[in-house]
Amino acid sequence: MSAASPRSPRPASGAARTPGGVVVYLGVGSNLGDRRSTIDAALAALAAEPAIDVLARSSLVETEPVGPPRQGRYLNGAVALRTSLSPEDLLGRLLAIEQRFGRERVAGARDGPRTIDLDILLYGQVIVDRPGLTIPHPRMHERRFVLAPLAEIAPDATHPLLGVSVQSLLAELDAPPGASGTRE
């Protein structure tokens, strides 16, 4: 994984529009077209939503794709936001933004190429397990390309099922195999 953007976490400017909302962390990614421009435009669309305040965004990192089919490298990052939307309503907004930026979802296909990917990683300490929506993201703790950008903006955020901080989850992934306390 190599750094693809020198940006440090950027707090949002202006007054909060969603007082009392919940802090949510998203994973963002793209591996088709002008990846950086698409991510920037999708995050601008997200910030324009009336019930969403973007609080911070990580730098973007270039990573190898996970799983089949053969595809180009990704730019990945993380975003912190505050929202008064329910998890389901937030997902609806994210899917609409993905569609606006050319994301095509194919039933049964996972890990394929995409113009934009906006995933809810953590929604406060809420746990959701319904068809079409699982929070926390079910594979986030296994993926360095998710944890490294997230640790940049929220190292102390806690995985509500594992009870472990993002920084600790990342350290476990980076630990040598068989080291004490690592997952197998």
Secondary structure, 3 states (H helix, E strand, C coil): CEECCCCCCCCCCCCCCCCCCEEEEEEEEECCCCHHHHHHHHHHHHHCCCCEEEEEECCCEEECCCCCCCCCCEEEEEEEEEECCCHHHHHHHHHHHHHHCCCCCCCCCCCCCCCCEEEEEEECCCCEEECCEEECCCCHHHCHHHHHHHHHHCCCCEECCCCEEHHHHHHHHHCCCCCCCCCC
